[in-house]
Amino acid sequence: MKLYTFDTETGLYLGQDFGAKSDVNISEGITELAPPEFNLGETPVFDFNTRQWTVIEITKVRPTLNQNGEQRLK
């Protein structure tokens, strides 16, 4: 079956893979729920509370450099 992966800290969509139903583990960033269609400049984000995908603009998650030169999400 097709599985979808996401970052466990941010919920950002990482891609798809194939595996068994037993491989689904939300706490490890794996779901069988397909993300919605998205356009250029957008990305799906998995919400742990609702166990649903939403689509947000990339500009809301694009890393920026703080004063120490470390990358942080907006």
KEKE-3310 file (N, C-alpha, C; in steps of 0.2 Angstrom, whole numbers, plus 5000, padded with zeros to 4 digits):
npx = (5004:5002:5011:5012:5024:5030:5037:5040:5041:5037:5027:5027:5026:5035:5036:5032:5030:5030:5022:5017:5000:5003:5014:5010:5012:5009:5016:5029:5029:5022:5009:4993:4985:4982:4990:4982:4979:4991:4998:5012:5022:5016:5013:5009:5004:5004:4992:4994:4984:4971:4973:4974:4978:4983:4985:4998:5006:5022:5030:5027:5034:5047:5064:5073:5087:5093:5100:5111:5115:5109:5097:5079:5062:5049)
npy = (4994:5012:5024:5039:5051:5062:5075:5073:5083:5095:5092:5094:5088:5075:5065:5050:5032:5014:5001:4990:4989:4988:4996:5009:5023:5035:5043:5040:5047:5042:5039:5033:5041:5051:5066:5082:5089:5101:5117:5125:5133:5130:5118:5102:5099:5089:5087:5083:5082:5083:5073:5075:5082:5098:5112:5124:5140:5140:5151:5152:5143:5143:5142:5154:5164:5167:5179:5173:5165:5153:5142:5144:5140:5150)
npz = (5000:4997:5007:5016:5021:5034:5043:5060:5069:5063:5055:5041:5024:5018:5008:4998:5001:5000:5009:5022:5030:5043:5045:5047:5057:5066:5076:5071:5060:5048:5038:5031:5025:5011:5006:5002:4985:4980:4975:4966:4977:4988:5002:5009:5026:5040:5053:5069:5079:5073:5064:5050:5034:5030:5019:5017:5013:5006:5010:5023:5030:5026:5030:5040:5044:5060:5072:5076:5065:5064:5057:5057:5058:5051)
capx = (5000:5005:5011:5015:5028:5030:5042:5037:5041:5033:5021:5029:5026:5041:5035:5028:5033:5026:5023:5011:4996:5006:5020:5008:5013:5008:5021:5035:5029:5020:5001:4990:4981:4985:4989:4978:4983:4994:5001:5018:5022:5012:5015:5005:5006:5000:4991:4993:4978:4965:4975:4972:4982:4981:4990:5000:5010:5029:5033:5026:5039:5054:5069:5076:5093:5092:5106:5117:5116:5105:5091:5073:5056:5045)
capy = (5000:5018:5027:5046:5052:5069:5077:5072:5089:5101:5090:5095:5082:5073:5061:5044:5026:5009:4997:4986:4993:4988:5001:5015:5025:5043:5045:5040:5051:5038:5039:5030:5047:5055:5073:5085:5092:5107:5120:5128:5138:5127:5112:5099:5099:5084:5090:5077:5083:5081:5068:5077:5087:5105:5115:5131:5143:5139:5156:5152:5138:5144:5144:5160:5164:5172:5183:5168:5161:5147:5142:5143:5141:5156)
capz = (5000:4997:5013:5016:5027:5036:5048:5066:5073:5060:5051:5034:5020:5015:5002:4999:5001:5000:5014:5024:5035:5050:5045:5048:5064:5066:5080:5068:5054:5043:5038:5025:5022:5006:5007:4997:4980:4981:4970:4967:4982:4994:5005:5014:5033:5044:5060:5074:5083:5069:5060:5044:5031:5027:5014:5018:5009:5008:5013:5031:5033:5023:5035:5040:5048:5065:5073:5077:5059:5065:5054:5061:5054:5053)
cpx = (5004:5005:5014:5018:5029:5035:5038:5037:5037:5027:5022:5029:5033:5041:5031:5032:5028:5027:5017:5007:4999:5012:5017:5009:5014:5014:5028:5035:5026:5012:4999:4986:4984:4985:4985:4982:4986:4998:5008:5018:5018:5015:5010:5008:5002:4999:4990:4987:4972:4967:4973:4977:4979:4986:4991:5005:5018:5032:5032:5030:5046:5059:5072:5082:5092:5099:5112:5119:5113:5099:5085:5067:5052:5039)
cpy = (5006:5021:5034:5048:5060:5069:5077:5079:5095:5099:5091:5088:5081:5069:5055:5038:5020:5004:4993:4991:4993:4993:5008:5017:5032:5046:5045:5044:5047:5038:5036:5036:5051:5062:5076:5087:5099:5110:5122:5133:5136:5120:5109:5099:5094:5087:5084:5077:5080:5075:5069:5082:5093:5107:5122:5133:5141:5145:5156:5147:5139:5146:5151:5160:5169:5175:5179:5164:5155:5147:5140:5144:5147:5155)
cpz = (5000:5004:5012:5022:5028:5042:5055:5070:5070:5056:5043:5030:5017:5009:5003:4998:5000:5006:5016:5029:5041:5050:5047:5056:5064:5070:5077:5061:5048:5043:5031:5021:5017:5007:5001:4991:4982:4975:4971:4972:4988:4996:5009:5021:5037:5051:5064:5078:5079:5065:5053:5041:5030:5023:5016:5013:5011:5012:5021:5034:5031:5029:5034:5044:5054:5066:5074:5071:5059:5061:5058:5056:5056:5057)
residu = (MET:LYS:LEU:TYR:THR:PHE:ASP:THR:GLU:THR:GLY:LEU:TYR:LEU:GLY:GLN:ASP:PHE:GLY:ALA:LYS:SER:ASP:VAL:ASN:ILE:SER:GLU:GLY:ILE:THR:GLU:LEU:ALA:PRO:PRO:GLU:PHE:ASN:LEU:GLY:GLU:THR:PRO:VAL:PHE:ASP:PHE:ASN:THR:ARG:GLN:TRP:THR:VAL:ILE:GLU:ILE:THR:LYS:VAL:ARG:PRO:THR:LEU:ASN:GLN:ASN:GLY:GLU:GLN:ARG:LEU:LYS)
# end
